[in-house]
């Protein structure tokens, strides 16, 4: 890929409207929070098994 050509990922993100960007960011944050909660639950379960 030439240096003057933007990457495909960057162009896809730029095509989104501001509202769509907010929705995508909120979904990503919710997904990360869910993963954190699952990890916390597994940690508590492992502590209880000790």
N, C-alpha and C positions, 0 to 999 in steps of 0.2 A: 504494500500500500504506500502510495506516495505521501510525503509529509504535508503537502498542501491539501490533501483530501481528508475531510473529517471522517472519523470512525463511524461505523454503522450504528453502534450503540448510542453514540452521542446524538446522531441525527434522529433516531427513534424517540429519544427523550425530549428533544427540542420540538418534535412535531406535536407533542401533547399540549393541550390547553392548560392554563394555570389550575383550573378546577380538577382536571384529570391528574395533574401532578400532585395536588393535595390528597386526592383519594388514593393514589398509588403509595404515597408516603405513609398515610394512615394505615393502609393495609399491611405495609412492611413493618410498621411499628407494632401492630397487633400480632403479627406473626412472630416477631422477636419476643414480645411479652409472653406469648403462649409457649414458646420454646423454653423461656426462663422459668415459667410456672411448672412445666413438665419436669425440667431438671431439678427444681426445688422439691417437687413431690418425690422424685426418685431418691434424692438425697435424704429426705426425712424417712422414707421407707427403709433405706439402708441403715440409718441410725437406729431405727426401731428394731431391726433384726439383730443388732449387736447385743 
